[in-house]
Amino acid sequence: MKREKYKVKSGKIERENKACPKCGEGTLLAEHKDRLHCGKCGYTKWKSKKTKKE
C-alpha cells in the first residue's frame, strides 16, 4: 500500500524509499532484495554485497 511508503516524523511527512535520480522527486524507487529499481524509466541501482573476512 502507498501509505507504507511514508512516515510522519516531527509533524512532517517523510518518504521511506529513495526518489529516482532520473525521474525526480515524484517517482520512488522500489526496493528489492539486491537492487533499487524505477518502474517508470527502468533505472536500476544494485546494492553492494558485503564480503565476509575469515
Residue pairs with C-beta under 8 A, 6 or more apart in sequence:
4 16
5 15
5 16
5 17
5 28
6 13
6 14
6 15
6 16
7 13
7 14
7 16
8 14
15 28
17 28
17 29
17 30
17 31
17 36
18 28
18 29
18 36
19 25
19 26
19 27
19 28
19 29
20 27
20 28
20 29
20 38
20 40
20 41
20 43
21 43
22 38
22 41
22 43
23 38
23 40
23 41
23 43
27 38
27 40
27 41
29 36
29 37
29 38
29 43
29 45
30 36
30 37
30 38
30 39
34 46
34 47
35 44
35 45
35 46
35 47
36 44
36 45
36 47
37 43
37 44
37 45
38 44
